[in-house]
């Protein structure tokens, strides 16, 4: 039996490697993704796409990052960190779309995973509760069309990073989204009738 060979960068099988489609972005803002272990092996893992696309992008995988040294040091070095994460319930306060160059955020932290897993990471990592927290609620159509989300304005990690950077750095990063579009279209084609049945 032939052993499947994966790309060292995107971790995909060589036959579906997307590295040639990556358009590197010159962002100044640092990005830290807290990824649930179940998301790491997902066939359309947008966190690894973000790591290969954006500068200063790092992924930590786990559930409880309270004692994580990289997170602790990142927060210590950051002058104005931001947690991009929606409200869990109606009683919580969360700002909408208050991202602009005036804010001067130098670190964006995101939680990557299905909603139930993302909530688990947030609840267990108490350090995150002390951060400025913002929820994106934009008019941009969602490109990540092959996975249903809890709410209409929930974007994939890759989309959330792109749109946040555009607001914070006041420049376009739209070329980065070409990678996501190509990957989504590829998987829709592979799914065939299943996509029509379950996602439309």
N, C-alpha and C positions, 0 to 999 in steps of 0.2 A: 504494500500500500504506500503510495507516494505521500510524503509529508508536506503539508501546506506551508508555504513560505510566506511570511508576513513582512511588510515594509517596516524598517526600523524606526521610521519617523511617525507615520500615521497609524501604524499597527494594523493596517488593513492587509488582506491577502494581496499579493503583487498584482493579480488580475483586476482588482478594484481600487488600487492605490490612487489617491487623489492629489498627491503632492505636486504633480505637474500643473494643477489648476490653482494652486495657492498664489494669491497676489499679496505679497508682504506689505504691511502698513506701518508707517512711521509715527506711531502715537507716542506721546510723552507720558501720559497717565499710566501708572502701573495697574495691573489687573491680577487679582487673585481669585481663583475658582476653587470652591470647596465642593468636591464631587463625591456623591454617594457611591459606594462600591458597586451597587447594582447598575449604575449608569456607565461605569467604565467600559464594560463590554458590549454596550448597546451598538447595534449595527450603524446607527447614524448618531455617533457621539460628537456633538458640536463643540464640546470643550476642547478636544484635541485639535479640532479645526481652528479654534481660536488661538490656541497655543502656537500653532504653526503660522498663523497669519499676523498676529499682533505682537509688537515688541513688548518686553517687560511683562509677559503673561506667564503665570505659574499655576500649576494644578496641584492641589492636595487631595488625596483620596482617603475617606474615612467617614465616621459618623459623629464622633465627639472630638472637637479640635481644641477643647479647653486648655489642654496641656501641650499643644503643638508649638514647638519652638519657632518654626518658620512664621506662623501666624502672629505669634507674640512679637517677634522682631520686626515684622512688616508693619504692625500697628505702632510700634515704638518709633520707627523711622518716619512714618507718615505724619505730615503736618495737618492734613485734613482728609481723613479716610471716609469712605461712604459705603454703606451696605445697600445693595440694590435687591430689595426683597419685599413682596407684597404683604398686605395685612392678613393675618391669620383669621381674625374675627372682626366684627363691626365695632367692637369696643376699643380696638387699638387705633392709635393715631399713626398715619403715614402720609407723607407729602406726595403730591402728584406733580410731576414735570417741573420741578424747581431746579432743573439742571441748567447751568449756563457758565460761560467763562468766568463770570464774577465770583462763582463759588470757589474756584481754585482747588477743586478736589485733586489730590495727587495719588489716590489709591481707590480703586473700585473693587469691592468684594461681592462675589455672586455665589449662590448655592445652586449646584447643578444636580438635577434629579427629578423624578416624578414628585408631585405636590406632597404626597404623604411622606416621602423620604426627605424632602427639603425641609418640611416642618420639623421632622425629627432632628435634623442637624441643627436647626436654629434653636430649638428648645434645649438641646443638650450642650450647646456651645454658648455658655452664658456671656462670654466676652462680647459676642455680637450684639447683645441687648443694649450695650452702652454706646453703640455707634449711631451716627446720623443715618436715617433709613428712608429710602425713597422708593416709591412704586411707579413704574412706567405705565402710562395710560395714553398711548399715542394713536394716531389715525393710520399709521402705516399698516398695510395689509400683511398678515403673517405669511412668511415664506415656508415655514416648517409645517408643511401640510400633511405629513404622513404620521402625525401623532396627535391625538386629541388632548386638549388641555383643560384644566379645571375652569378657567375663565377665558373669555374672548380676547382679553388684552394681555394674556400670558404669552410672552415670546420665548423662543429658544435662547439658550445661553449665548450663542453666537450673535443672534439678532440684538439681544439686549445690550451686549457689549458695543456693537457697532453704533446703535442709536444713542447710547449714553455718551460715547466718545464724541460723536458729532455735536451733541449739545454742550459738553464740557469744553472741548477744544475749538469749537466754532469752525469746523472744517468738515469736508465730506469724506466719509470712509465707505461710500456706496460701492466702490469697486470690490471691496472685500466680500460683499454679498453674492457676487457671481459664483464663488465656490459653493456656497450653500445652495443656490439655485440649481447648479449642475448636479450636486449630490442628491437633492430631493427629486429632481426630474429622473435621474438614473434609477432611483429606488421605486418611483412610481411606475416606470416602464417595466421593471422587474416584477412588480406586484401584479400588473395586469388587471384582471377583473376584480381581484381582491380589493384594490384601491377604490374602484367604483362602488363596491358593496359596502365597505366599512368606513370610508372617509368622505364620501360625498352625500 
